[in-house]
Amino acid sequence: MMYTFDILTAIFVMATGFAASWAGLDIVRWAGGREPALDRVSGSPARIGVNLALAAMIGPRLLLANGFRNWRTGRVSFPLFLLLALVSAGWSMCSGVLVLQVAFASGFFLA
């Protein structure tokens, strides 16, 4: 049996994931981050690892925004856009759980 509290918790976790994704992308853009070149992978292994971690964190926002833009221009069909939105929502739930676990583990909410 599913309770209203469970649904609200899931929505809160998904919203936390989307907020972290949007904030992460704004921080990267503010810091002067650029997209890597498509023809080669450049940088040290640490830089590649940081880029992968950033991509994992800001992925839901990019997937949703790019899917919406491509749907509006006619490059993507509506059912495919709905699938992208569902994947983005699930991905943001995973990111939201991670962000909330880090926040709770930091002790910030225990004060």
C-alpha positions as CSV (number, residue, x, y, z in Angstrom):
1,M,0.0,0.0,0.0
2,M,1.3,3.4,-1.0
3,Y,0.8,6.3,1.3
4,T,0.7,10.0,0.5
5,F,3.9,10.5,2.5
6,D,5.7,8.1,0.3
7,I,4.6,10.0,-2.9
8,L,5.6,13.4,-1.4
9,T,8.9,12.0,-0.3
10,A,9.6,10.7,-3.9
11,I,8.6,14.1,-5.3
12,F,10.9,15.9,-2.8
13,V,13.8,13.6,-3.7
14,M,13.2,14.2,-7.4
15,A,13.0,17.9,-6.9
16,T,16.2,17.8,-4.9
17,G,18.0,16.0,-7.7
18,F,16.8,18.5,-10.3
19,A,17.8,21.4,-8.1
20,A,21.2,20.0,-7.6
21,S,21.5,19.4,-11.4
22,W,20.5,23.0,-12.2
23,A,22.8,24.4,-9.5
24,G,25.7,22.2,-10.6
25,L,25.4,23.3,-14.2
26,D,25.2,27.0,-13.2
27,I,28.3,26.6,-11.0
28,V,30.2,24.9,-13.9
29,R,29.1,27.6,-16.3
30,W,30.0,30.4,-13.8
31,A,33.4,28.8,-13.3
32,G,34.1,28.9,-17.0
33,G,33.6,25.3,-17.9
34,R,33.4,24.4,-21.5
35,E,32.4,21.3,-23.3
36,P,35.2,18.9,-24.2
37,A,36.3,18.5,-27.8
38,L,34.4,15.7,-29.5
39,D,37.3,14.3,-31.5
40,R,39.6,13.5,-28.5
41,V,39.7,13.0,-24.8
42,S,42.0,15.5,-23.2
43,G,43.4,16.1,-19.8
44,S,44.8,14.1,-17.0
45,P,42.9,11.1,-15.5
46,A,41.9,13.3,-12.6
47,R,40.3,15.8,-14.9
48,I,38.5,13.1,-16.9
49,G,37.2,11.7,-13.6
50,V,35.9,15.2,-12.5
51,N,34.3,15.7,-15.9
52,L,32.5,12.3,-15.6
53,A,31.3,13.1,-12.1
54,L,30.0,16.5,-13.3
55,A,28.3,14.8,-16.2
56,A,26.6,12.3,-13.9
57,M,25.4,15.1,-11.6
58,I,24.1,17.5,-14.2
59,G,22.8,14.9,-16.6
60,P,19.1,15.1,-15.7
61,R,19.0,18.8,-16.5
62,L,20.8,18.4,-19.8
63,L,18.7,15.4,-20.8
64,L,15.4,17.2,-20.1
65,A,16.4,20.6,-21.6
66,N,18.0,19.1,-24.8
67,G,15.0,16.7,-25.2
68,F,12.5,19.5,-24.9
69,R,14.4,21.7,-27.3
70,N,14.7,18.9,-29.8
71,W,11.0,18.0,-29.5
72,R,10.1,21.7,-30.1
73,T,12.2,21.8,-33.3
74,G,10.7,18.5,-34.5
75,R,13.9,16.4,-34.3
76,V,12.4,14.1,-31.6
77,S,8.9,12.6,-31.5
78,F,6.7,13.3,-28.5
79,P,6.7,9.6,-27.2
80,L,10.5,9.7,-27.3
81,F,10.5,13.1,-25.4
82,L,8.2,11.5,-22.7
83,L,10.7,8.6,-22.4
84,L,13.6,11.1,-22.0
85,A,11.5,13.0,-19.4
86,L,10.9,9.7,-17.5
87,V,14.6,8.8,-17.6
88,S,15.5,12.3,-16.5
89,A,13.1,12.0,-13.6
90,G,14.5,8.6,-12.5
91,W,18.1,9.9,-12.8
92,S,17.2,13.0,-10.8
93,M,15.8,10.7,-8.1
94,C,19.1,8.9,-7.9
95,S,21.0,12.2,-7.7
96,G,18.6,13.5,-5.1
97,V,19.1,10.5,-2.9
98,L,22.8,11.0,-3.2
99,V,22.6,14.7,-2.3
100,L,20.3,14.1,0.6
101,Q,22.5,11.3,2.0
102,V,25.5,13.6,1.8
103,A,23.6,16.4,3.6
104,F,22.4,14.1,6.3
105,A,25.8,12.5,6.8
106,S,27.4,15.9,7.1
107,G,25.4,16.5,10.3
108,F,23.9,19.7,9.0
109,F,20.4,18.5,9.8
110,L,21.2,17.2,13.2
111,A,21.8,20.7,14.8
